[in-house]
Amino acid sequence: MTEAAFTPRVFSGIQPSGNLHLGNYLGALKRFAEAQDKGLETLYCMVDLHAVTVWQDPAALRHATRELAAGFIASGLDPARSILFNQSQVAEHTQMAWVFNCVTRMGWMQRMTQFKDKAGKNAQNASLGLFAYPALMAADILTYHATHVPVGEDQKQHLELTRDIAMKFNHDYGVDFFPVPEPVIEGTATRVMSLRDGASKMSKSDPSDMSRINLTDDADTIAKKIRKAKTDPAPLPSEIVGLADRPEARNLVNIYAALTDQSVDQVLRECGAMPFSAFKPRLADLAVEKLAPISAEMARLMQDVAEIDRILADGARRARALAAPILRQTYDIMGMVGAREV
Ligand code: TYM
């Protein structure tokens, strides 16, 4: 199959499970805005149906979905140029997910490390939805014939599965119907690490709020978290090899590079040999300069949730118009009577 046969279309999603953080911003939101600003066709989804694969309090989910939408807009996503919507409002996602449940093999799902991590020791008590999660994710992407999917490093395995699902469907039915989408995992911040532990990734679910910078943090909190970030006693190296065994130092340099749109080499040319007592305040100033306006804009947008709901409803309507014919054609390929337009 030649991917060139498909018009470039970008799709990605974020779970509205609260605590939107710097990793989500640098690994996803900032890059979503860059794709939009390049003039590509972009769809971005608050994946509320994915969020409920683990328990969500209804009021908290409602709040987190609106806050995530505010985070998208505050990060530069323009609802006129990008389609912004919440997953549950476009039924085609779940309809296509069922199709992919039937394409995906149990063995493929059993290999998913995110399921193992999230289900933990008590996998028998995890929801069936958590197990089937990657099929819904494949449906999110393929229901739009999306060709490019910007994500952080932790989503790589899910995207490989999406590619396998697309190829298996095409092969089983002898068609060239679904594109095999490209993961776009680029830049210096594809895996932002915890500020307390350079070995674990910055995450919404880390019990320590000091481990992450939330997009809702105010300037003082951001500065305090960076000041207290774990580091080692040595100054920054002047070359990238010097970061090899220093995960905390490498993480802060990566964050600095991503916030300034520079390479790690460029940052080390500028800041090499600096002690952390000098680098941390510099990083804190930078983070405040870049993130405080986002947090302020999110707070402003959250004062008018009716407007956010209107934006999401408009996005869902536009998304449905793209998804419906692709689902219909999928059903028709599979032999579902009534799917073909008469
Ligand atoms: P989620 O909600 O966990 O994360 C949203 C995005 O943020 C990225 N990310 C990070 N990037 C860098 N450093 C980090 N520490 C970090 N933490 C999170 C994630 O890689 C992701 O890009 N399954 C997805 C949501 C999803 C989706 C989709 C994505 C559902 N359907 C279709 C793409 C296409 C998830 O749980 O992301």
Residues whose N, C-alpha, C, O or C-beta is under 5 A from the ligand:
A	BS01	TYM	F11 S12 G13 I14 Q15 G23 N24 G27 A28 V47 H50 M137 D140 P150 V151 G152 E153 D154 Q155 A189 T190 R191 V192 M193 K201 M202
